[in-house]
Amino acid sequence: MSEENKREDENTIENKSPEAPAPAEAAAAEAADQQEADAAKEQANEEKQQEQAAAEPVADSAQTEAEDVAAKPEAQPAEAPAAAAPPTVEDAAPAPAPERRKETDEEKAARRKATLEAREAAKVAAALAAAEAAKGGASAGAASAQPVAGDTQATPAAPASAASAAGEGDAFAPAPERRKETDEEKAARRKAALEAREAAKAAAAQAAAQGGAPATAAGGDGSAGGDAPPPKPPSPSQPRLDRVAAMLRELVAEDAVEEAYINEANDHLPTLVIKNDRWEQAARLFCDHAELGCKYLRNVSGVDYETHMEVVYYPWNMNAREGYCVKVRTDRDNPSVASATPIWETANWNEREIYDLLGVDFPGHPDLRRIMMPDDWVGHPLRKDYVPLDPEV
């Protein structure tokens, strides 16, 4: 057969429609396709696993690098220069201060005394300067109207500043020793203070009794001196005071009442100072007289005035609800007041307390002994001249 015929036969064979495959061949083809698909799937899974396995070392290396970076700052301070290190406690502690010499008690007392006297001297100098400035105010005003060249800086405060400067300079100078006051001088000073106090009370009582006469005399007829204050109204307790004072002078003795006045600060309480040797009779009059009727004694107290002692009684009329204040003065060196316990039983423990703490004797007391301090205690603690045997007690 020629070559052309062979080619025509082949083209003919190719152009023929294929015959349908047999059932066995179709099943084999499907199985082969399934195997190829499974193989492709396994190959894809293997490639995926290989990719994951390749990615894990990269993540581990990245985590390692991050840990190294985090650990680097901790190591950096060790590599920093020594100047950047924080100071230690030993370096920050201050150097020990030099030991200071302890001041003795005598030096302390001298320093305080000098400071006090310097302060007082400065006050006196300032007061004198102020007085001089006030005294020469008119001349100073005239001088200030015509100032002299070069004197413009002078001010009235210069004397005060000079005095204060002098006081500061004197603070370091030794203070002059102060003379100790003798007992006679103390007694004289206390007596003078008491007399001045009594004189002031007497003047006030006299002015009240006269009903403002001094003010009227100073103002003439009352219009020349301006609006004069009205006279002080009498105390509502004044009639009772006058009545009991008259009864004491009449029924006890003419000299029984040393002083009588109204204590306005204590609700206008009638107050009487009874002579010491007339006190027992006066106490019985207060208790037994029908008009006075003071069957109850509210309180008893003692006072140390440094110049004398004083025992104060407060009799009370419970029916009329009226009371009095009765004072009995006694000598300070040998204080003694007749006991009121036989008349008012409530005076018992009060008089014992006054005896214990102030040393006032009460003749006629049924059981006069200490009530607060031990029986062997030395002295009387509320006296102003009391000096304890043990200063720490």
MOVENLIN-V233951 format. One line per field, one symbol per residue. ss: DSSP state (H for helix, E for strand, C for the rest). burial: + if it has 9 or more other ideal C-beta (glycine too) atoms within 8 Angstrom, else -. Layout:
# MOVENLIN-V233951
ss = ???
burial = ???
This chain:
# MOVENLIN-V233951
ss = CCHHHHHHHHHHHHHCCCCCCCHHHHHHHHHHHHHHHHHHHHHHHHHHHHHHHHHHHHHHHHHHHHHHHHHHHHHHHHHCCHHHCCCCHHHHCCCCCCCCCCCCHHHHHHHHHHHHHHHHHHHHHHHHHHHHHHHCHHHHHHHHHCCCCCCCCCCCCHHHHHHHHHHHHHCCCCCCCCCCCCHHHHHHHHHHHHHHHHHHHHHHHHHHHHCCHHHHHHCCCCCCCCCCCCCCCCCCCHHHHHHHHHHHHHHCCCCCEEEEEEEHHHCCEEEEEECHHHHHHHHHHHHHCCCCCCCEEEEEEEEECCCCEEEEEEEEECCCCEECEEEEEECCCCCECCCCCCCCCCHHHHHHHHHHHHCCECCCCCCCCCCCCCCCCCCCCCCCCCCCCCCCC
burial = -----+-------------------+--+------------------------------------------------------------------------------+-++-+++-+++-++--++-+++-++------+------------------++-+++-+++-++---+----------++-+++-++------+---+-+----+--++--++-------+------+-++-++++++-+++--++--++--+-++----+++++++++-++++++++++-+--+++-++--+-+-++-+++++++++++-----++++++++-+--+++++++-++-+++-+++++++++++++--+--+-+--------++--+--+-------
